[in-house]
Amino acid sequence: MKIKLCAIALALPVALMTLTGCSMTDANNSNDIPSSGTSTSSDAAKEAEKASSELYNLIGLKGKASDTGPGVKECGKKDPEKYFQIIHSWSFTPTSPQHLEGTMERLKENLPKHGWEVVNYGPDTSRNKNLSLRADDDTKKFSVDITYRAKDNTPHLNFFVISGCYQIPDGKKIEQF
């Protein structure tokens, strides 16, 4: 049962971001996914891991991050042979659940000091009203949704990092992982 709940918890942000797209602030309108430039999918995945590492360091607590790697997804309605996005969903569990208290407030304060613009902060629409934060980094072309799952058996933070829309270089193919 616990595995099913974790799978649902990780799948929900993916489904929401797939439906809503990336929310970086430089998009021309709310339906456009901003461009992240040209890259191979493996190089773009390395950039997502860098963004996730930066976020991990900003937590500032001892604990364990889930061991999940980035993945590739289609980029809206663009040609799936030429365009892709990178997603990286992971979680953080502190050594002690009490250590998470105040973490979201610290992230809200510290993310802008590291190039992230906080665009949404407050309870989500779930039954538990989990505290949620969405931030964009227009320089790196990544967006992150962070959710504090305080009422779970083991309180933790869920992270969902998503890129803008990359174009594969001429002569290259998008790797799926």
N, CA and C of each residue as an Amber inpcrd file, in Angstrom:
protein
   531
   0.8270000  -1.1900000   0.0000000   0.0000000   0.0000000   0.0000000
   0.8680000   1.2500000   0.0000000   1.9460000   1.2280000   0.7920000
   2.8330000   2.3760000   0.8690000   3.4640000   2.6680000  -0.4910000
   3.8550000   1.6180000  -1.2320000   4.4540000   1.8040000  -2.5530000
   3.4380000   2.4260000  -3.4970000   2.1890000   1.9730000  -3.4400000
   1.1560000   2.5350000  -4.3070000   0.9450000   4.0150000  -4.0050000
   0.9230000   4.3790000  -2.7050000   0.7330000   5.7800000  -2.3510000
   1.9000000   6.6320000  -2.8280000   3.1170000   6.1160000  -2.6960000
   4.2860000   6.8570000  -3.1750000   4.2280000   7.0350000  -4.6830000
   3.8360000   5.9910000  -5.3910000   3.7290000   6.0730000  -6.8470000
   2.6960000   7.1110000  -7.2470000   1.5590000   7.1170000  -6.5410000
   0.5210000   8.1110000  -6.8240000   1.0330000   9.5080000  -6.5050000
   1.7300000   9.6550000  -5.3710000   2.2480000  10.9610000  -4.9750000
   3.2340000  11.4980000  -5.9950000   4.0510000  10.6200000  -6.5850000
   5.0140000  11.0750000  -7.5870000   4.3630000  11.2630000  -8.9530000
   3.3450000  10.4780000  -9.2470000   2.6860000  10.5780000 -10.5510000
   1.7930000  11.8070000 -10.6450000   1.2090000  12.2340000  -9.5420000
   0.2870000  13.3700000  -9.5680000   0.9410000  14.6430000 -10.0920000
   2.1270000  15.0450000  -9.5750000   2.7380000  16.2440000 -10.1450000
   3.0590000  16.1020000 -11.6280000   3.4720000  14.8980000 -12.0400000
   3.7700000  14.6690000 -13.4610000   2.5140000  14.9080000 -14.2910000
   1.4000000  14.3500000 -13.8360000   0.1450000  14.5190000 -14.5690000
  -0.2750000  15.9850000 -14.5990000  -0.1380000  16.6700000 -13.4830000
  -0.5210000  18.0830000 -13.4420000   0.3520000  18.9310000 -14.3530000
   1.6650000  18.6730000 -14.3210000   2.5540000  19.4680000 -15.1700000
   2.3490000  19.1280000 -16.6410000   2.0140000  17.8800000 -16.9420000
   1.7380000  17.4970000 -18.3230000   0.5220000  18.2390000 -18.8340000
  -0.4800000  18.3640000 -17.9850000  -1.7000000  19.0630000 -18.3900000
  -1.5080000  20.5680000 -18.4650000  -0.7290000  21.1230000 -17.5260000
  -0.6140000  22.5740000 -17.4560000   0.6100000  23.1120000 -18.1740000
   1.5990000  22.2800000 -18.4290000   2.8290000  22.7440000 -19.0550000
   3.7410000  23.3910000 -18.0360000   4.8430000  23.8810000 -18.4900000
   5.8280000  24.5170000 -17.6400000   5.4050000  25.9530000 -17.3880000
   5.6660000  26.4860000 -16.2240000   5.1310000  27.7910000 -15.8880000
   6.1730000  28.8900000 -15.8630000   7.2900000  28.7070000 -16.5330000
   8.3040000  29.7390000 -16.5100000   7.7420000  31.0490000 -17.0360000
   8.1780000  32.1360000 -16.4390000   7.5350000  33.4170000 -16.6430000
   7.8020000  34.0740000 -17.9900000   8.7070000  33.5580000 -18.8110000
   8.9690000  34.2290000 -20.0810000   8.1460000  33.6780000 -21.2440000
   7.2030000  32.8350000 -20.9660000   6.3640000  32.2970000 -22.0430000
   5.5140000  33.4100000 -22.6420000   5.2590000  33.3330000 -23.9520000
   4.4700000  34.3560000 -24.6280000   3.0330000  34.3910000 -24.1420000
   2.4400000  33.2450000 -23.8980000   1.1310000  33.1990000 -23.2750000
   1.0680000  31.9570000 -22.4110000  -0.0150000  31.8120000 -21.6670000
  -0.0780000  30.7570000 -20.6640000  -0.0210000  29.3520000 -21.2590000
  -0.2720000  29.1860000 -22.5590000  -0.2430000  27.8590000 -23.1690000
   1.1050000  27.5180000 -23.7840000   2.0080000  28.4850000 -23.9000000
   3.3100000  28.2440000 -24.5040000   4.2910000  27.7010000 -23.4830000
   5.0960000  26.7470000 -23.9200000   6.1900000  26.2580000 -23.1010000
   7.4260000  26.9970000 -23.5730000   8.1340000  27.6760000 -22.6800000
   9.2960000  28.4580000 -23.1150000  10.3960000  27.5740000 -23.6890000
  11.1850000  28.1570000 -24.5580000  12.3000000  27.4400000 -25.1690000
  13.4720000  27.3790000 -24.1980000  14.1110000  26.2330000 -24.1530000
  15.3410000  26.0770000 -23.3730000  16.5590000  26.0000000 -24.2850000
  16.3420000  26.2140000 -25.5800000  17.4480000  26.1850000 -26.5210000
  17.6150000  24.8270000 -27.1720000  18.8220000  24.5700000 -27.6520000
  19.1410000  23.3370000 -28.3540000  20.0630000  22.4980000 -27.4820000
  19.7520000  21.2140000 -27.3790000  20.5600000  20.3200000 -26.5610000
  20.2250000  18.8700000 -26.8880000  21.1630000  17.9850000 -26.5730000
  20.8390000  16.5660000 -26.5960000  20.0570000  16.2660000 -25.3180000
  19.3170000  15.1910000 -25.3200000  18.5410000  14.8610000 -24.1240000
  19.4520000  14.4870000 -22.9560000  20.5870000  13.8600000 -23.2240000
  21.4840000  13.5000000 -22.1170000  22.1280000  14.7470000 -21.4970000
  22.5080000  15.7290000 -22.3130000  23.0610000  16.9740000 -21.7610000
  21.9890000  17.7580000 -20.9970000  20.7730000  17.7710000 -21.5170000
  19.6810000  18.4610000 -20.8270000  19.3720000  17.7770000 -19.4950000
  19.4600000  16.4590000 -19.4610000  19.2290000  15.7200000 -18.2100000
  20.2820000  16.0880000 -17.1680000  21.5230000  16.2840000 -17.6040000
  22.5820000  16.7150000 -16.6760000  22.2520000  18.0830000 -16.0880000
  21.6770000  18.9720000 -16.8880000  21.2770000  20.2940000 -16.3900000
  20.1520000  20.1640000 -15.3610000  19.2220000  19.2460000 -15.6050000
  18.1390000  19.0130000 -14.6370000  18.7140000  18.4880000 -13.3280000
  19.6920000  17.5980000 -13.4130000  20.3210000  17.0790000 -12.2020000
  21.0540000  18.1880000 -11.4480000  21.6780000  19.1160000 -12.1790000
  22.3330000  20.2590000 -11.5320000  21.3050000  21.1210000 -10.7910000
  20.1750000  21.3830000 -11.4520000  19.1150000  22.1820000 -10.8160000
  18.6010000  21.4680000  -9.5660000  18.3870000  20.1630000  -9.6570000
  17.9250000  19.3920000  -8.5050000  18.9630000  19.3900000  -7.3840000
  20.2380000  19.3000000  -7.7250000  21.2970000  19.3400000  -6.7130000
  21.3110000  20.6790000  -5.9920000  21.1320000  21.7530000  -6.7570000
  21.0670000  23.0770000  -6.1420000  19.8950000  23.1420000  -5.1590000
  18.7480000  22.6210000  -5.5740000  17.5800000  22.6150000  -4.6940000
  17.8460000  21.7740000  -3.4530000  18.4710000  20.6240000  -3.6330000
  18.8170000  19.7640000  -2.5000000  19.6890000  20.5280000  -1.5040000
  20.6870000  21.2300000  -2.0030000  21.5820000  21.9900000  -1.1260000
  20.8430000  23.1060000  -0.3960000  19.8400000  23.6890000  -1.0450000
  19.0790000  24.7680000  -0.4070000  18.1840000  24.2640000   0.7270000
  17.8780000  22.9660000   0.7350000  17.0890000  22.4200000   1.8430000
  17.8530000  22.6260000   3.1480000  19.1520000  22.3830000   3.1210000
  19.9920000  22.6380000   4.2830000  19.7870000  21.6850000   5.4470000
  19.3030000  20.4860000   5.1850000  19.0670000  19.5030000   6.2390000
  19.7430000  18.1910000   5.8900000  20.0330000  17.4080000   6.9230000
  20.5210000  16.0540000   6.6840000  19.3160000  15.1670000   6.4420000
  19.4810000  14.2530000   5.5140000  18.4020000  13.3430000   5.1760000
  18.7520000  12.5580000   3.9420000  17.7320000  11.9760000   3.3360000
  17.9490000  11.1270000   2.1630000  17.0430000  11.5720000   1.0280000
  17.6390000  11.7240000  -0.1390000  16.8750000  12.0120000  -1.3550000
  16.6220000  10.6960000  -2.0730000  15.4760000  10.5910000  -2.7090000
  15.1880000   9.3930000  -3.4900000  16.1740000   9.3060000  -4.6450000
  16.4240000   8.1020000  -5.0860000  17.4160000   7.8690000  -6.1390000
  16.7020000   7.6990000  -7.4820000  16.1510000   8.7870000  -7.9650000
  15.4790000   8.7560000  -9.2690000  16.2250000   9.6860000 -10.2150000
  16.2950000   9.2910000 -11.4430000  16.9620000  10.1090000 -12.4360000
  15.9560000  10.8710000 -13.2780000  16.4380000  11.8100000 -14.0610000
  15.5560000  12.5660000 -14.9460000  14.9660000  11.6850000 -16.0400000
  13.9050000  12.1610000 -16.6320000  13.2660000  11.4800000 -17.7440000
  12.9630000  12.4640000 -18.8640000  12.5980000  11.9230000 -20.0080000
  12.2910000  12.7170000 -21.1890000  10.7960000  12.6320000 -21.4520000
  10.1910000  13.7580000 -21.8110000   8.7860000  13.7570000 -22.2020000
   8.6050000  14.6330000 -23.4220000   7.4990000  14.4160000 -24.1190000
   7.1930000  15.2490000 -25.2860000   6.9510000  16.6760000 -24.8430000
   7.1450000  17.5860000 -25.7630000   7.0280000  19.0060000 -25.4560000
   5.7320000  19.5610000 -26.0390000   4.6660000  19.4300000 -25.2850000
   3.3770000  19.9250000 -25.7320000   2.9750000  19.2940000 -27.0510000
   2.5330000  20.1270000 -27.9760000   2.0770000  19.6360000 -29.2860000
   3.1620000  19.7480000 -30.3580000   4.3950000  20.0460000 -29.9360000
   5.4940000  20.1630000 -30.8950000   5.9190000  18.7880000 -31.3920000
   6.6050000  18.7710000 -32.5150000   7.0850000  17.5440000 -33.1520000
   7.9290000  16.7300000 -32.1600000   7.4650000  15.5400000 -31.7710000
   8.1910000  14.7360000 -30.7800000   9.5210000  14.1750000 -31.2750000
   9.7910000  14.3090000 -32.5710000  11.0850000  13.8830000 -33.1040000
  12.1330000  14.9920000 -32.9590000  11.6810000  16.2360000 -32.7110000
  12.5940000  17.3780000 -32.6540000  12.6160000  18.0970000 -31.3070000
  11.5470000  17.9620000 -30.5200000  11.4130000  18.7360000 -29.2850000
  11.1200000  17.8250000 -28.0990000  11.6470000  18.1970000 -26.9400000
  11.4370000  17.4070000 -25.7320000  11.5890000  18.2870000 -24.4960000
  11.1090000  17.7680000 -23.3890000  11.3130000  18.3820000 -22.0930000
  11.9620000  17.3440000 -21.1900000  12.6330000  17.8270000 -20.1610000
  13.2290000  16.9700000 -19.1530000  12.4390000  17.1480000 -17.8580000
  12.1090000  16.0240000 -17.2280000  11.4450000  16.0540000 -15.9210000
  12.3240000  15.3070000 -14.9290000  12.3170000  15.7790000 -13.6980000
  13.0590000  15.0990000 -12.6320000  12.2230000  15.1800000 -11.3640000
  11.6180000  14.0670000 -11.0120000  10.7810000  13.9850000  -9.8220000
  11.5350000  13.2110000  -8.7470000  11.6410000  13.8000000  -7.5650000
  12.3480000  13.1540000  -6.4740000  11.7790000  13.6260000  -5.1460000
  12.1550000  12.9370000  -4.0820000  11.6760000  13.3240000  -2.7530000
  12.8350000  13.4010000  -1.7790000  12.5980000  14.1130000  -0.6930000
  13.5990000  14.2670000   0.3680000  12.9480000  13.9430000   1.6990000
  13.5690000  13.0360000   2.4450000  13.1120000  12.6700000   3.7800000
  14.2230000  13.0220000   4.7640000  13.9360000  13.8910000   5.7330000
  14.9730000  14.2890000   6.6890000  15.2600000  13.1800000   7.7000000
  16.3680000  13.3130000   8.4130000  16.7020000  12.3320000   9.4440000
  15.6710000  12.3670000  10.5700000  15.0470000  13.5010000  10.7810000
  13.9940000  13.6330000  11.7850000  12.8650000  14.4750000  11.1940000
  11.6180000  13.9980000  11.2380000  10.4980000  14.7460000  10.6420000
  10.3490000  16.1740000  11.1630000  10.7050000  16.3960000  12.4260000
  10.5890000  17.7400000  12.9990000  11.4900000  18.7490000  12.3000000
  12.5440000  18.2580000  11.6670000  13.4750000  19.1550000  10.9780000
  12.8370000  19.8570000   9.7800000  11.7580000  19.2970000   9.2390000
  11.1220000  19.9150000   8.0720000  10.3300000  21.1690000   8.4290000
   9.9840000  21.3260000   9.6870000   9.2150000  22.4990000  10.0870000
  10.0040000  23.7630000   9.7490000   9.3970000  24.6610000   9.0100000
  10.0310000  25.9120000   8.5960000  10.8320000  25.8140000   7.3090000
  11.0130000  24.6090000   6.7830000  11.8240000  24.4340000   5.5730000
  11.2080000  25.1320000   4.3710000   9.9040000  25.0230000   4.2040000
   9.2570000  25.6590000   3.0430000   9.3990000  27.1790000   3.1170000
   9.2740000  27.7400000   4.3080000   9.4390000  29.1860000   4.4670000
  10.8710000  29.5990000   4.1210000  11.8520000  28.7990000   4.5570000
  13.2510000  29.0950000   4.2180000  13.4820000  28.9950000   2.7140000
  12.8910000  27.9740000   2.0780000  13.0320000  27.8570000   0.6250000
  12.4100000  29.0590000  -0.0720000  11.2320000  29.4710000   0.3850000
  10.5680000  30.6360000  -0.2090000  11.4580000  31.8770000  -0.1090000
  12.1580000  32.0070000   0.9850000  13.0440000  33.1530000   1.1950000
  14.3490000  33.0290000   0.4130000  14.9060000  31.8060000   0.3420000
  16.2400000  31.6280000  -0.2430000  16.2640000  31.3600000  -1.7450000
  15.2070000  30.8000000  -2.2990000  15.2060000  30.5180000  -3.7420000
  15.4720000  31.7690000  -4.5860000  14.8350000  32.9220000  -4.2940000
  15.1220000  34.1140000  -5.1110000  16.5880000  34.5680000  -5.0570000
  17.2700000  34.2740000  -3.9750000  18.6890000  34.6290000  -3.8570000
  19.5570000  33.7800000  -4.7840000  18.9780000  32.7160000  -5.3400000
  19.7080000  31.8050000  -6.2250000  19.1060000  31.7640000  -7.6290000
  18.3820000  32.8230000  -8.0030000  17.8760000  32.9510000  -9.3690000
  16.4780000  32.4130000  -9.6120000  15.8370000  31.8540000  -8.5910000
  14.4920000  31.3170000  -8.7420000  13.4720000  32.3760000  -8.3480000
  12.4190000  32.4890000  -9.1230000  11.3150000  33.3980000  -8.7840000
  10.1540000  32.5550000  -8.2590000   9.7420000  32.8290000  -7.0300000
   8.6160000  32.1060000  -6.4450000   7.3450000  32.6750000  -7.0700000
   6.5750000  31.8190000  -7.7500000   5.3700000  32.2710000  -8.4480000
   4.0820000  31.7900000  -7.7830000   4.2140000  30.8550000  -6.8330000
   3.0320000  30.3770000  -6.1200000   3.4850000  29.7780000  -4.7980000
   2.7500000  30.0850000  -3.7270000   3.0900000  29.5540000  -2.4120000
   1.8120000  29.4670000  -1.5900000   1.5670000  28.3110000  -1.0130000
   0.4050000  28.1460000  -0.1550000  -0.0930000  26.7170000  -0.1740000
  -1.2230000  26.4760000   0.4750000  -1.7510000  25.1110000   0.5110000
  -2.2200000  24.6640000  -0.8730000  -2.0350000  23.3680000  -1.1630000
  -2.5160000  22.8370000  -2.4340000  -3.9950000  22.4730000  -2.2950000
  -4.5600000  21.8900000  -3.3190000  -5.9960000  21.5830000  -3.3210000
  -6.3030000  20.1810000  -2.8110000  -5.2960000  19.4760000  -2.3030000
  -5.5290000  18.1270000  -1.7940000  -6.3150000  18.1640000  -0.4870000
  -6.8130000  17.0170000  -0.0940000  -7.5510000  16.8940000   1.1630000
  -6.6700000  17.3060000   2.3420000  -5.3690000  17.0350000   2.2650000
  -4.4410000  17.3680000   3.3490000  -3.9830000  18.8190000   3.3390000
  -4.3040000  19.5480000   2.2700000  -3.8700000  20.9470000   2.1390000
  -2.3590000  21.0720000   2.3500000  -1.6020000  20.2280000   1.6250000
  -0.1420000  20.2570000   1.7130000   0.3840000  21.6210000   1.3090000
   1.4010000  22.0960000   2.0020000   2.0320000  23.3510000   1.6390000
   2.8190000  23.1350000   0.3530000   2.6210000  24.0190000  -0.6110000
   3.1990000  23.8560000  -1.9350000   3.8750000  25.1510000  -2.3690000
   4.9470000  25.0110000  -3.1340000   5.6920000  26.1600000  -3.6510000
   6.0450000  25.8790000  -5.1000000   5.8300000  26.8570000  -5.9590000
   6.2560000  26.7530000  -7.3580000   7.2130000  27.9130000  -7.6270000
   8.3430000  27.5900000  -8.2690000   9.3380000  28.6070000  -8.5990000
   9.8980000  28.3400000  -9.9890000  10.2840000  29.4330000 -10.6460000
  10.8570000  29.3660000 -11.9900000  12.2560000  29.9580000 -11.9750000
  13.1470000  29.3810000 -12.7490000  14.4600000  29.9590000 -12.9860000
  14.5600000  30.2200000 -14.4800000  14.3640000  31.4810000 -14.8660000
  14.3430000  31.8360000 -16.2800000  15.7150000  31.7210000 -16.9410000
  16.7810000  31.7990000 -16.1600000  18.1200000  31.6420000 -16.7300000
  18.3860000  30.1840000 -17.0870000  18.0760000  29.2960000 -16.1580000
  18.2980000  27.8680000 -16.3970000  17.1620000  27.2420000 -17.1980000
  16.0300000  27.9320000 -17.2910000  14.8360000  27.4370000 -18.0000000
  14.2750000  26.1860000 -17.3380000  14.1940000  26.2210000 -16.0130000
  13.5740000  25.1500000 -15.2520000  12.5260000  25.7310000 -14.3240000
  11.5460000  24.9240000 -14.0310000  10.5120000  25.2450000 -13.0670000
  10.4890000  24.1140000 -12.0480000  10.1290000  24.4260000 -10.8020000
  10.0460000  23.3920000  -9.7760000   8.7610000  23.5590000  -8.9820000
   8.1320000  22.4330000  -8.6920000   7.0260000  22.3600000  -7.7450000
   7.5310000  21.5760000  -6.5490000   7.4140000  22.1740000  -5.3650000
   7.8400000  21.5240000  -4.1280000   6.6090000  21.3910000  -3.2430000
   6.3810000  20.2030000  -2.7100000   5.2370000  19.9660000  -1.8430000
   5.7200000  19.3670000  -0.5310000   5.2840000  19.9680000   0.5640000
   5.6020000  19.4800000   1.9020000   4.4810000  18.5440000   2.3280000
   4.7750000  17.2690000   2.3810000   3.7970000  16.2360000   2.7300000
   3.8890000  15.9720000   4.2320000   3.4180000  16.9190000   5.0330000
   3.5560000  16.8820000   6.4860000   2.7090000  15.7970000   7.1360000
   1.5860000  15.4350000   6.5290000   0.6610000  14.5020000   7.1600000
   0.8780000  13.0500000   6.7520000   1.8620000  12.7730000   5.9100000
   2.1660000  11.3970000   5.5390000   2.7800000  10.6780000   6.7380000
   2.7830000   9.3570000   6.7080000   3.3920000   8.5780000   7.7970000
   4.8220000   9.0210000   8.0410000   5.5480000   9.2550000   6.9800000
   6.8940000   9.8080000   7.0710000   6.8790000  11.1490000   6.3520000
   6.8070000  12.2710000   7.0940000   6.7880000  13.5750000   6.4330000
   8.0120000  13.7550000   5.5320000   7.7850000  14.3530000   4.3610000
   8.8600000  14.5380000   3.3920000   8.5000000  15.6670000   2.4340000
   9.4570000  16.0080000   1.5920000   9.2590000  16.9930000   0.5240000
   9.2750000  16.2620000  -0.8060000   8.3330000  16.5910000  -1.6860000
   8.3430000  16.1000000  -3.0630000   8.8010000  17.2350000  -3.9700000
   9.6860000  16.9240000  -4.8990000  10.1850000  17.8880000  -5.8720000
   9.8220000  17.4070000  -7.2680000   9.3510000  18.3250000  -8.0840000
   9.0920000  18.0240000  -9.4880000   9.7320000  19.1440000 -10.2980000
  10.8510000  18.8210000 -10.9420000  11.6160000  19.7870000 -11.7390000
  11.2980000  19.5070000 -13.2000000  10.9960000  20.5470000 -13.9590000
  10.6930000  20.3880000 -15.3840000  11.3620000  21.5080000 -16.1670000
  11.8660000  21.1420000 -17.3180000  12.5530000  22.1140000 -18.1810000
  11.5620000  22.7980000 -19.1010000  12.0830000  23.7980000 -19.8000000
  11.3690000  24.3410000 -20.9370000  11.4940000  23.3500000 -22.0780000
  11.2270000  23.7880000 -23.2670000  11.2090000  22.9330000 -24.4430000
  12.5810000  22.9940000 -25.1360000  13.2580000  21.8620000 -25.1930000
  14.5330000  21.7670000 -25.8950000  14.2990000  21.3070000 -27.3280000
  15.1760000  21.7620000 -28.2320000  15.1960000  21.2480000 -29.5890000
  16.4510000  20.4000000 -29.7240000  16.2900000  19.2240000 -30.3110000
  17.4300000  18.3270000 -30.5090000  18.3060000  18.8980000 -31.6330000
  19.6330000  18.8560000 -31.5160000  20.4940000  19.3520000 -32.5990000
  20.2820000  18.5440000 -33.8800000  20.4890000  19.1800000 -35.0200000
  20.3900000  18.4930000 -36.3110000  21.2870000  17.2650000 -36.3130000
  20.7670000  16.1780000 -36.8510000  21.5290000  14.9480000 -36.9520000
  21.5050000  14.0870000 -35.6950000  20.8830000  14.5470000 -34.6360000
  20.8020000  13.7800000 -33.3850000  19.3770000  13.2890000 -33.1780000
  19.2300000  12.2590000 -32.3320000  17.9160000  11.7350000 -31.9750000
  17.6960000  11.9130000 -30.4840000  16.4680000  12.0700000 -30.1170000
  16.1120000  12.1930000 -28.7100000  16.2060000  10.8190000 -28.0630000
  17.0080000  10.7320000 -27.0180000  17.1190000   9.4930000 -26.2490000
  15.9570000   9.4630000 -25.2540000  15.3210000   8.3280000 -25.1120000
  14.2420000   8.1750000 -24.1310000  14.8000000   7.4770000 -22.8900000
  14.6080000   8.0820000 -21.7530000  14.9950000   7.4570000 -20.4780000
  14.1000000   7.9780000 -19.3880000
